[in-house]
């Protein structure tokens, strides 16, 4: 699954000039982590997704990691806030 922000290029052959087209990111994306065991994406809540912004605040009780269970392999892992990325598409349903 491509990570949000990657460029997809296409060309038009309707004339002798070749025109490059860059596909703009759509609203079909979500924040999540890749499972440590099977590498399937695990969506995270908005609250967890926004923790990355709060990480730079000098709070003593700031959360730096959290546990999640993969829906595909049922394995649980501990993920760092820095492991959260944008993924294209729709998250898998439970």
C-alpha angles and dihedrals in degrees: 000000000000119000115241114267099037113133122240113198128200133172134219118223098187090111137020090266118083114223121198118220124198116204112229118227113262130217089255097100138105140189119250149125133254114249111253091222109037101013093232114144119258115200117224130210121261089251092057092042090056094050089086089067091049093048092085093057115102095240120142094212097050115140114238101171140023138186122246134177119222114234093210103050099015090230118142122219140173114242132192121232087242089062092068112106139168115260128190123237133025123316115248116263123241 
